[in-house]
Amino acid sequence: MQQYDADDEPFSVREAAGPMKARVELGAFLTASVIGISLPVDAQTTRQSAAPTAAEQQEADYRVIAARCGTPAFEKGFFKHSRAAVAAGLVNKHRMPGDVEKSVEALRRSPFVLVATNADCPNQLAQLKELQKTRQEAIRTGRGRRP
């Protein structure tokens, strides 16, 4: 006659499952630790340069302000110049332009946060026009990063 424990399992079944279960758990732990150790250090840590910078947030804000305050033609022109500045490396010289462009697109905020009233628009547009002029000069003289 078999003896049963509190879980209504025969002692022989529980005793057989105990060591096997421990071996499986130990094997999974060892496998995970070996895989973790064998990965290169670069793969184990996150890239520091992947974080967006304040300049990228500012660029996203400029695009939102151009869309909120400018005419459709001004917005289109500013967006074109903004993309050229990103491609030239004027926004962030330490990251690839494609990564910076994706980051700028993802960082766009609500226009009502950036420009509270329409009365603020003339000052904002004047600032954006001045920024366009300085960037055009920088792109023309080649002061940006060239890959």
Long-range contacts (C-beta under 8 A, 24 or more apart in sequence): 49-94, 49-95, 50-99, 52-103, 52-106, 52-107, 53-92, 55-91, 55-92, 56-91, 56-92, 56-100, 56-103, 56-104, 56-107, 57-107, 59-85, 59-86, 59-91, 59-104, 60-104, 60-105, 60-107, 60-108, 60-109, 61-109, 61-114, 62-128, 62-131, 63-104, 63-108, 64-108, 64-109, 64-110, 64-111, 64-114, 65-111, 65-114, 65-115, 65-124, 65-125, 65-128, 66-128, 67-111, 68-111, 68-114, 68-115, 68-121, 69-115, 69-118, 69-120, 69-121, 69-122, 69-124, 69-125, 70-125, 70-128, 74-125, 77-132, 78-128, 78-132, 81-132, 81-135, 81-136, 84-135, 84-139, 85-135, 85-138, 85-139, 85-144, 88-138, 88-139, 88-144, 88-145, 88-146, 89-144, 89-145, 89-146, 89-147, 90-135, 90-138, 90-139, 90-143, 90-144, 93-144, 93-145, 97-147
